[in-house]
Amino acid sequence: MKLSCSASNLVAALQIVSRASSPRTALPALAGILLEAGESGTKLAATDLELGLEVELEAAVERPGTVVLPRLFVDVVRTLSGDQVTIERREGEGDVELIAGASRFHLRTLSADDFPRVSRPQGEPIKIAAAPMAETIDRVAKAASRDDARPILTGVLVSGEEKTLTMVATDSYRLSVKRTELESPLTAPLQANVPARALRELSRLVADGADEIEVWLDSNQAVFRAGGVILSSRLIDGQFPNYRQLLPESFEHEVRLPQTEFLEVVTRVSQLAQRNAPLKLAFSEGELTVAAETPEIGDASESMPAPFQGEPLEIGFNPEFLRDGIDTVGGEELVLKLISPLRPGLLEPIGTDDFSYLVMPIRLNV
């Protein structure tokens, strides 16, 4: 194998695919980068068996071939000073020669036989506009669990039909639901529990300029194509919770608050809510007081106007979860819906019902 390509294009491609490699693995090939040069084009790929990334690379191929390069290859390429890079596999020496400008490197290769088969799209894709897909991911994926003890909650339930795309995530302490109306209808119904990590990666790819996402689904895997990048991910087995049953049908209080001011107050005061201390929201006639206390550190409180009516209400929340909810609601104003100190609160934007963020309370010590 021998090819030459632009150094900047190679760096950009490696920055993408290396995010799927696994530096801590018993299988050395999973820590490497697959370079495949052929008549149909040149590709770079990496996978950790959960997530796979494949990127097209514009290159002049003198001799086709396949090689698995060590992760060090990524670091070396980033430091090259030349505009063009030549990569040649030296069969007899068991390495690749890398030439750029006056630099010459020889890197030992990894076993290509141990590299897993790269998933390729099969059949007709489901097509989704990239921008609303990415915006939905960014608002929902924060609520997915990061605890592998409950794998079903580490994913985002993605469903779509006609012109509506819905994503749902929960870690059992909070729930995020976003419905997005698409400009054009989906080419086929869509439903899958996709790992949140894969969707976050997909959102990053869209930020690089893709206009449309193509999706292929089978029984245990999803494949996405955005521009010249293919992302593959296993799907999560099991029944996702019925999120509709978790949303209360009615609330005792609905308090409209300015989103930016509310977020700033919560962010400031929550600095004193450390070591699992709750953030306390105390509502009284026309006022909201946000307070936090960590005994060995200190305490803080700040009040702001709030159109609250009725008996005073105090409720506690995880400060991080509440901040995330306020931030993802967006808009100039939001509504905080409450029932009682021991029932969940719901954050929603004003004027639309396309986003809901439910957060469980923390019992306050009286």
PyMOL commands that set and color helices and strands:
alter all, ss='L'
color gray80, all
select helices_A, chain A and resi 7-20+28-31+72-79+112-114+130-143+151-154+196-207+243-246+259-272+319-329
alter helices_A, ss='H'
color red, helices_A
select strands_A, chain A and resi 2-6+33-38+41-47+51-57+59-63+65-69+84-90+95-100+103-108+126-129+155-161+164-170+174-181+190-195+212-217+221-226+229-234+253-258+279-284+287-294+298-305+313-317+333-338+345-349+355-359+361-362
alter strands_A, ss='S'
color yellow, strands_A
deselect
rebuild
show_as cartoon
